[in-house]
Every structure is written in C-alpha cells, then in structure tokens.
Amino acid sequence: MPQAECNLAEAISAGDLRTSGGAGNNSPENVIRVAKHLAQGLGYIHEHRYVHFDIKPKNIVRFGIIGGSDKLWKLIDFDAGKF
C-alpha cells in the first residue's frame, strides 16, 4: 500500500501574544496564565529532547474555540529548533 503524508493544523482564533489581548492585558491573572501555558509547552518539548531557538511574542499564539472564553497559549514555529 502506498504511503501518504498528512499535515494537521489547528486554526488560530485569537492572534499572537504581540497583537492580541495577551500583550495589552497585563493583569496578574493573565500574565500567570500565559506563563503557565508557555512553561507547560516548553516542558513538553524539553522532555522530548527538543530545543526551540526562536521564542518571541510572535511565536506565542492563542488558540481556542471562536466565541469561547477559554483560550490556550501555545508555542509555534519550530523551524529553528534542534533535537
């Protein structure tokens, strides 16, 4: 049977840290939320022996259901990373 490649991606519904509410909302609760999500993501990739070399606000994006109140901050753009 021939092999096929498949790329799967989530839709970004709320922009990145630089352009969305994350950058302008510096309440303690929001800062903690963003830091927690980023730390969880970095912990996961480091457990898998991967290093992300391009962490910046543009590469921290907010995912979530459009119209929903809960958003999840994620790290993207792993092109510069290294195992």
HUQUI-V861848 format. One record per residue. SS is DSSP state (h for helix, s for strand, l for the rest). PSI is psi in degrees with one decimal (NA if undefined). D_LAST is the distance of its C-alpha to the last C-alpha in whole Angstrom. Layout:
BEGIN
ss=[SS	SS]
psi=[PSI	PSI]
d_last=[D_LAST	D_LAST]
END
This chain:
BEGIN
ss=[l	l	l	l	l	l	l	l	l	l	l	s	s	s	s	s	l	l	l	l	h	h	h	h	l	l	l	h	h	h	h	h	h	h	h	h	h	h	h	h	h	h	h	h	h	h	h	l	l	l	s	l	l	l	l	l	h	h	h	s	s	s	s	l	l	l	l	l	l	l	l	s	s	s	s	l	l	l	l	l	l	s	l]
psi=[134.1	147.9	147.9	147.5	147.4	128.0	130.3	131.5	152.8	155.1	134.6	120.7	-11.8	11.1	-171.9	176.0	-31.0	-36.9	-13.5	-171.0	-19.2	-38.3	-34.2	-12.6	94.4	26.9	149.8	-39.0	-43.0	-41.4	-42.8	-41.8	-48.6	-45.6	-40.8	-46.9	-42.0	-42.8	-39.6	-43.2	-44.2	-39.1	-42.0	-48.7	-32.7	-35.9	-29.6	19.2	43.2	141.6	129.4	122.2	9.9	52.3	119.3	162.7	-36.2	-23.9	11.2	109.3	157.8	122.8	155.4	170.9	129.4	127.6	-12.7	159.1	-26.1	128.7	150.3	123.9	131.8	152.7	131.6	-178.7	76.9	16.4	-34.6	4.0	170.8	138.5	NA]
d_last=[31	29	25	25	22	22	21	21	22	23	26	26	29	30	28	25	26	27	30	31	32	29	30	34	34	33	35	34	33	31	29	28	28	25	23	23	22	19	18	18	16	13	14	13	10	9	11	8	6	5	6	9	11	14	16	19	22	22	19	20	23	25	26	29	32	34	37	35	35	32	29	25	23	19	16	16	15	11	11	10	7	4	0]
END
